Amino acid sequence: MTTYTWLVTTLWTKTIAGEQNYVVIASYDVTGVDATYTASLSNIARFSTESVTPFVPYEDLTNEIVIGWIQDELGVDGVSNLEACIQGQIDSLISPPVTPQNSPLPWAPVTE
């Protein structure tokens, strides 16, 4: 079973309606771990003033609060799709896909 960890890596802020350090963009990583296999994806989320109401002072923010905003922006399907992509990477590590090989022609090439 794969366990997913969501981690905010960077926040971009600006002053909006007199509130300083209003978070408008967050970079984040999602890592999936299945026994000895690990895969991850990085992305950014953009927020509008409506999507992060009520305002939370910057010094009171936590990883959990911002990840909540990100997951709300993605929606249930977006979260599921992102985690499915990571699971696909792990599945490919567990059972690598067969790669076609360039084989020489079984006949002699025609020379002119």
Disulfide bonds with the S-S distance in Angstrom:
none
